Amino acid sequence: MNIQFMTQSYRLQKAFEAPPAKSASGTPRPAQTGKSSESVEISSSSQSVQKVSDTIKALPEVRIELVDKIRERIKNNDYPIAVRFDNALEKMHGAGIL
C-alpha cells in the first residue's frame, strides 16, 4: 500500500470538505426537508470525483505526524523495517488484501 498516496488522498479529502452552511447571523442552517420537483444532471467527471471522494472517506484516518516521524526514522536507518514489514504482510494476507 502506498503511504504517500494515502497521505495525499487524506489531505485532498480534508481540502474538499465543505463547512456547514450558515445563515446571515452565523448560525448553522437546518437541513431542508421535503421533495423538490427540480432535478440535476451530474456530469461523468463529477461522478468520478464523487467516487474518488467516497473512496477517500472510506479510508482509515491517517495520522500524518506519525507517518512523517516514521518516514524520517526510515531515512535515518533507525526503524526496524524487516520485522514490521513481515508483520504487515502477514496481517494483509490474513485480511485477504494480498
C-alpha positions as CSV (number, residue, x, y, z in Angstrom):
1,M,0.0,0.0,0.0
2,N,1.4,3.4,-0.9
3,I,1.6,5.6,2.2
4,Q,2.4,8.7,0.2
5,F,-0.8,8.2,-1.9
6,M,-2.9,7.7,1.2
7,T,-1.4,10.8,2.8
8,Q,-2.1,12.9,-0.3
9,S,-5.6,11.5,-0.6
10,Y,-6.3,12.3,3.0
11,R,-5.1,15.9,2.6
12,L,-7.2,16.2,-0.6
13,Q,-10.3,14.9,1.2
14,K,-9.8,17.5,4.0
15,A,-9.4,20.3,1.4
16,F,-12.7,19.4,-0.3
17,E,-14.8,19.0,2.9
18,A,-17.3,21.9,2.9
19,P,-18.2,23.6,6.2
20,P,-21.9,23.5,7.2
21,A,-24.0,26.3,5.6
22,K,-24.6,29.3,7.9
23,S,-27.3,31.8,8.0
24,A,-26.7,35.6,7.9
25,S,-26.5,35.5,11.7
26,G,-23.6,33.0,11.6
27,T,-25.6,30.0,13.0
28,P,-25.8,26.8,11.0
29,R,-28.9,26.5,8.8
30,P,-31.2,23.5,9.4
31,A,-31.2,20.9,6.7
32,Q,-34.1,21.3,4.2
33,T,-36.7,18.6,4.1
34,G,-39.4,17.8,1.6
35,K,-39.5,16.9,-2.0
36,S,-38.5,19.1,-4.8
37,S,-39.7,19.0,-8.4
38,E,-36.3,20.2,-9.7
39,S,-33.6,17.8,-10.9
40,V,-29.9,18.0,-11.6
41,E,-27.8,16.0,-14.0
42,I,-24.3,15.3,-12.9
43,S,-21.5,15.0,-15.5
44,S,-19.4,11.9,-15.7
45,S,-16.4,13.8,-14.5
46,S,-18.3,14.9,-11.4
47,Q,-19.5,11.4,-10.8
48,S,-15.8,10.3,-11.0
49,V,-14.8,12.9,-8.5
50,Q,-17.7,11.8,-6.2
51,K,-16.5,8.2,-6.4
52,V,-13.0,9.2,-5.5
53,S,-14.3,11.3,-2.6
54,D,-16.4,8.4,-1.4
55,T,-13.4,6.1,-1.6
56,I,-11.2,8.6,0.3
57,K,-13.9,8.9,3.0
58,A,-13.9,5.1,3.4
59,L,-10.1,5.1,4.1
60,P,-9.0,5.0,7.7
61,E,-7.8,8.3,9.1
62,V,-4.1,8.9,8.6
63,R,-2.1,10.3,11.4
64,I,0.2,12.4,9.2
65,E,2.5,13.4,12.1
66,L,3.2,9.8,12.9
67,V,3.7,8.9,9.2
68,D,6.2,11.8,8.9
69,K,8.1,10.6,12.0
70,I,8.3,7.1,10.8
71,R,9.4,8.3,7.3
72,E,12.2,10.2,9.0
73,R,13.3,7.2,11.0
74,I,13.4,5.1,7.9
75,K,15.6,7.7,6.2
76,N,18.0,7.6,9.2
77,N,18.0,3.7,9.2
78,D,16.5,3.9,12.7
79,Y,13.4,1.9,12.0
80,P,13.1,-1.9,12.1
81,I,11.7,-2.3,8.6
82,A,12.2,-6.0,8.1
83,V,10.3,-7.1,11.2
84,R,7.5,-4.6,10.7
85,F,7.3,-5.3,7.0
86,D,6.9,-9.0,7.6
87,N,4.2,-8.4,10.3
88,A,2.3,-6.0,7.9
89,L,2.4,-8.6,5.1
90,E,1.1,-11.3,7.4
91,K,-1.8,-9.1,8.5
92,M,-2.6,-8.0,5.0
93,H,-2.5,-11.7,3.8
94,G,-4.7,-12.7,6.8
95,A,-7.2,-9.9,5.9
96,G,-7.3,-11.1,2.3
97,I,-5.7,-8.0,0.9
98,L,-2.8,-9.9,-0.7
